[in-house]
Amino acid sequence: MEPHRIVSREEWIAAQRAHLAHEKACTRARDELNRQRLALPWVKVDKTYTFDTQQGSQTLAELFDGRSQLLVYHFMFGPDWEEGCPGCSFGMDHTDGALQHLEHHDVSFVAVSRAPLAKLEAFRKRMGWKFRWVSSAQSDFNYDYNVSYTDEQMKAGKVFYNFDVQDFECDEMHGLSAFYKDENGTVYHTFSRYARGGEPMIGTYAFLDVAPKGRNETNNMMDWMRHHDRYEDDGRQQKASAPEGGSCCSEMSRGK
């Protein structure tokens, strides 16, 4: 950590005031970005996707659960993985608290992975999560939304992710997709974000960003963050233990 200048209270207030002006500019820029996002074109979902759920087989339209909007988190958990990605798990630790508010504002939420439903349920219970988690193992959903890749794509060494062709790094990737269902039952894909695009939903980062040392990451998020049941508690703070295998890729820390 670089040493900081120690100044008088008057100088400190002047510096804070100058920084606040930059923060306000970023807030206004974010408001404009949100406005532009809502104005983006939509695409009709013509393909029928089915998912294994606790209620049996359901289509994408049924995942809306009576609401007009659906958010799908593409959770990295491949069919042969023994547990979910630590980075995706870190993000999902922030989800349950928002569910009641989302559902009372006409928005449903569901996580989707290619792992079998039994694996997803076992890991969800281990983590203590309440959000819905369904398996796309029987459909092309993950492949069509560019978060899973075929053997041919992996052998080619290039995949389409985050709206661009990139070097292959992992057979499973993460992201968030938004869908809308109209009164006739037609489903539209309205938006997707990948890589660091999901950071605004991670409240821990918002706290760390104003802490004296910030995120304090020497390389990327994976050098300190763990599944929340793998931190060692010394009675005063949480210290990260060494990772126990894990199934995650360096893409988690790639820039947007």
C-alpha positions in Angstrom: 0.0 0.0 0.0 1.5 3.4 -1.1 1.9 6.0 1.7 -0.6 8.8 1.7 -0.2 12.4 2.4 -1.4 13.5 5.8 -3.0 16.9 5.5 -5.1 19.3 7.6 -8.9 18.9 7.9 -9.4 21.9 5.6 -7.2 20.3 2.8 -8.9 17.0 3.4 -12.4 18.5 2.9 -11.2 20.3 -0.3 -9.9 17.0 -1.7 -13.1 15.2 -0.8 -15.2 17.9 -2.4 -13.2 17.7 -5.7 -13.6 14.0 -5.7 -17.3 14.2 -5.1 -17.6 16.3 -8.3 -16.1 13.4 -10.2 -18.4 10.9 -8.5 -21.5 13.0 -9.4 -20.3 13.1 -13.0 -20.0 9.3 -13.0 -23.5 9.0 -11.4 -25.0 11.1 -14.2 -23.1 9.1 -16.8 -24.4 5.9 -15.3 -28.0 7.3 -15.5 -27.5 8.0 -19.2 -26.0 4.6 -19.8 -29.0 3.0 -18.1 -31.3 5.1 -20.3 -29.4 3.9 -23.4 -29.6 0.3 -22.3 -33.4 0.5 -22.0 -33.6 1.8 -25.5 -31.6 -1.1 -27.0 -33.4 -3.3 -29.6 -34.8 -6.7 -28.6 -34.7 -10.0 -30.4 -37.5 -12.6 -30.4 -36.6 -16.0 -28.9 -37.8 -18.4 -31.5 -36.3 -21.6 -30.1 -37.9 -23.6 -27.3 -35.6 -24.3 -24.4 -36.4 -26.7 -21.6 -34.9 -26.9 -18.2 -34.8 -29.5 -15.4 -36.4 -27.8 -12.3 -37.7 -28.8 -8.9 -41.2 -28.5 -10.5 -40.2 -30.8 -13.4 -39.4 -29.9 -17.0 -40.1 -26.2 -17.7 -39.7 -24.0 -20.7 -38.0 -20.6 -20.7 -41.4 -19.0 -20.8 -42.5 -20.9 -17.7 -39.4 -19.7 -15.8 -41.0 -16.2 -15.8 -43.3 -17.6 -13.0 -46.3 -15.3 -13.9 -44.1 -12.2 -14.3 -43.3 -10.3 -17.4 -39.5 -9.9 -16.8 -36.9 -12.6 -16.2 -33.2 -12.3 -15.2 -31.1 -15.4 -15.9 -27.7 -15.7 -14.2 -25.4 -18.0 -16.3 -23.6 -19.8 -13.4 -20.4 -21.7 -14.2 -21.1 -25.3 -13.1 -20.2 -27.8 -15.8 -21.7 -31.3 -15.9 -18.5 -33.0 -14.5 -17.7 -30.3 -11.9 -18.0 -31.2 -8.3 -19.0 -27.7 -7.1 -19.9 -24.3 -8.5 -17.4 -21.7 -9.6 -16.1 -19.7 -6.6 -16.5 -16.4 -8.5 -20.1 -17.1 -9.5 -20.8 -18.2 -5.9 -19.4 -14.9 -4.6 -21.8 -13.1 -6.9 -24.8 -15.3 -5.9 -24.1 -14.6 -2.2 -25.5 -11.2 -2.9 -28.7 -12.4 -4.6 -31.2 -13.7 -2.0 -31.6 -10.4 -0.3 -32.8 -8.9 -3.6 -35.3 -11.6 -4.5 -38.3 -10.3 -2.5 -37.8 -6.8 -4.0 -37.4 -8.1 -7.5 -40.4 -10.4 -7.3 -42.6 -7.6 -6.1 -41.4 -5.4 -9.0 -42.5 -7.9 -11.7 -39.0 -9.5 -12.1 -38.2 -13.2 -11.7 -34.7 -14.5 -11.2 -33.2 -17.9 -11.9 -29.7 -19.3 -12.1 -28.9 -21.7 -15.0 -26.1 -24.2 -15.3 -25.3 -27.3 -17.3 -24.7 -29.5 -14.2 -27.4 -32.0 -13.3 -30.2 -30.7 -11.1 -29.2 -33.0 -8.2 -25.7 -31.4 -8.1 -27.1 -27.9 -8.3 -29.5 -28.6 -5.5 -26.8 -30.1 -3.3 -24.5 -27.2 -3.8 -27.4 -24.7 -3.3 -28.2 -26.3 0.1 -24.5 -26.3 1.1 -24.3 -22.6 0.4 -27.7 -21.8 2.0 -29.1 -20.1 -1.0 -32.8 -19.7 -1.7 -32.9 -18.5 -5.4 -34.2 -20.9 -8.1 -31.5 -22.9 -9.9 -32.3 -25.0 -12.9 -30.3 -27.3 -15.2 -30.0 -26.6 -18.9 -28.2 -30.0 -19.5 -31.0 -31.1 -21.9 -31.0 -28.0 -24.1 -28.7 -25.8 -26.2 -29.4 -22.8 -24.0 -25.9 -22.3 -22.7 -24.3 -22.8 -26.1 -26.8 -20.4 -27.8 -26.1 -17.7 -25.2 -22.4 -18.1 -25.6 -21.5 -19.3 -22.0 -20.7 -22.9 -22.8 -18.6 -24.3 -25.7 -18.5 -27.4 -27.8 -15.5 -29.7 -28.2 -15.1 -28.3 -31.7 -15.0 -24.7 -30.5 -12.6 -25.5 -27.7 -10.2 -27.3 -30.1 -10.3 -24.3 -32.5 -9.0 -22.2 -29.6 -11.4 -19.3 -30.3 -14.8 -18.7 -28.9 -17.5 -16.0 -28.9 -17.8 -14.3 -25.5 -18.8 -10.9 -24.4 -19.8 -10.0 -27.9 -16.4 -10.7 -29.4 -14.2 -13.6 -30.6 -11.7 -14.4 -27.9 -9.1 -17.0 -27.1 -10.6 -20.1 -25.4 -10.0 -20.2 -21.7 -12.7 -22.3 -20.2 -15.6 -24.5 -21.3 -18.0 -22.6 -19.0 -18.4 -18.9 -18.7 -20.6 -16.5 -16.7 -23.0 -13.7 -17.4 -26.5 -12.3 -16.9 -29.3 -12.2 -19.5 -32.6 -10.4 -19.4 -35.8 -11.5 -21.0 -39.3 -10.0 -21.5 -42.6 -11.9 -22.1 -45.5 -10.0 -23.6 -49.2 -10.5 -23.0 -49.3 -13.1 -25.9 -46.6 -15.2 -24.3 -43.9 -14.2 -26.8 -40.4 -14.1 -25.2 -37.7 -11.5 -26.2 -34.1 -11.5 -25.3 -33.5 -7.8 -24.3 -29.9 -7.7 -22.9 -26.9 -9.6 -21.7 -23.7 -8.7 -19.9 -20.6 -10.8 -19.3 -17.1 -10.6 -17.7 -16.9 -7.6 -15.3 -20.4 -6.4 -16.4 -21.9 -8.2 -13.5 -19.9 -6.3 -10.8 -22.6 -3.7 -10.1 -24.7 -6.5 -8.5 -21.9 -7.5 -6.1 -22.4 -5.4 -3.0 -19.1 -6.5 -1.3 -17.2 -4.6 -4.0 -19.2 -1.5 -3.3 -18.0 -1.7 0.4 -14.4 -2.6 -0.5 -14.2 0.3 -3.0 -14.5 2.8 -0.2 -12.3 0.9 2.3 -8.8 2.4 2.8 -7.1 -0.5 0.8 -9.9 -0.8 -1.8 -10.3 -4.3 -3.3 -6.7 -5.1 -2.3 -6.3 -7.7 -5.1 -2.7 -8.5 -6.0 -3.7 -10.3 -9.2 -7.4 -10.9 -9.6 -10.5 -11.7 -7.5 -9.5 -15.3 -7.3 -6.4 -14.7 -5.2 -8.4 -13.9 -2.0 -12.1 -14.8 -2.5 -13.4 -18.3 -1.6 -16.6 -20.1 -1.3 -18.1 -18.6 1.8 -17.9 -21.8 3.8 -14.2 -22.1 3.1 -13.0 -19.0 5.0 -11.2 -19.7 8.3 -12.7 -17.7 11.2 -10.1 -16.6 13.7 -12.7 -15.1 15.9 -12.0 -11.6 14.8 -12.0 -11.6 11.0 -12.4 -13.9 8.1 -9.1 -15.3 6.7 -9.1 -17.2 3.4 -7.8 -20.7 3.4 -6.1 -22.3 0.4 -8.6 -23.2 -2.3 -9.7 -26.8 -2.4 -9.7 -27.6 -6.1 -12.4 -25.4 -7.4 -13.6 -25.1 -11.0 -13.2 -21.6 -12.3 -11.2 -19.8 -14.9 -9.1 -16.7 -15.1 -11.9 -15.1 -17.2 -13.6 -14.1 -14.0 -11.2 -11.2 -13.7 -11.0 -10.2 -17.3 -11.9 -6.6 -18.0 -15.2 -5.8 -19.5 
